[in-house]
């Protein structure tokens, strides 16, 4: 299933970039639904309907109208989600404490900042000139990070990187991820983006850091919620968010780097 989805995403970016909006809306919508559902399971009442609606709405806003429209969609969405929760509280018979309501509202804000905002960076990048190639390129580097970390950590890993957050992550695995990301980054910059080789080194180093941070962030979220996987959307692989956790923060890095290189 993951392979089929990767083929669909690649096809939309190469053949008809506008259709990537459908793929992005699906990814962000499902990701937000998974995280809000996990939060509700842990007793944090984050409204799912408006949260998913905002995640989907930010995709066409970002692709068709740009940064400002995406930002206003996000801010307006956060207001909507907060008001939705406050109305729920006002209409409920058993009133939660003010602390619980504040926790629900801030958790709803976090979901949008973590998934919708970072996800919008992918969409914004795909809408740029040759942005579709940048999206494919930075995702290839993210895959290299995950592959390098897994292979090196499995064979050489001895020193835990963050044992309380992710016990299997090691500094040896991180070193392997950096090396793999630099190699793939150079190839992407040279063969795909037509940039000097050293920009691939910069891309690889930055993405290795952001991808690792994304992985650790989701591990912290799951540990805080007391769950192993965000959902069972992908049998045997956890949730969809478990598969894109490294991509989300890396999208912001790639988008900023694109702006620097092209402007």
C-alpha positions, 0 to 999 in steps of 0.5 A: 500500500505504501509503495502504491501511494508513493507511485501515485504521489510521484505521478501527480508531481511529475505529470500534473502537479496541480493534482498533488493537492488531492494527495496532500489534502489526503495526507494532511486530513488523515494525519490530523484525524489520526492525531486528534483521535489519539489525543481524544483516546488519551482524554484530550478533547480536541475537535476532530471535524474542524481540525480535519477541515482546516488541514484540508482547506490549507492545501488549496489556499497554499497551492493556489493563493500562496503564503499569505492565504495559507497563513490566514487559513491556518489562523482562522482555523485555529480560532474556529477550532478553539471556539468549537471546543468552547461551544462544546463545553458550554453545551455539555452537562458535565463541565470540565475544569478550566485547566482541561479546557485550556489543555484541549485548546492548546493541543488543538493549536499544536495539531495545526502547527505540527501537521497543517503548517508544516504540511503547507510547506510541501504544498507551497514548495510544489507550487513553485517553478520546478517545485515538484522536483524539489519535493521529490528531491527532499523526500528522497533525502528523507528516505536516505536519512531513515534508511541510513539510520536504520542500517547503521544503527542496526549493525553498529548502534551502541550509544543511545541518542535519546533513550527516554524518547526513542530507545532504538535511536543511536548516535551511530545511526544518526551518523549513518543518516547524515552520511547517507543524506549527504550522498543522496543530497549531492545526487539530487542537487546535481542530477535533479535540481541543476545546482552546485554539488555543495548545495546538496551537502547543505540539503543533506545536513539540514534534512538529516537534522530535521528528519531526525527531529521529526521522528523524535517529536512524534516519539515524544507525542506517542510517549506522552499519550501512552500509545505505541502507534498513532493509529492502525491505518497501515496494518503492520506499520502504524498510522499514516502520520508514523510514515510522514513524521520525518517529512513534515519538518523537512518540508519547511527546511526544503521550502526555505532553502528553495527560497534562498537559492532562487531569490 
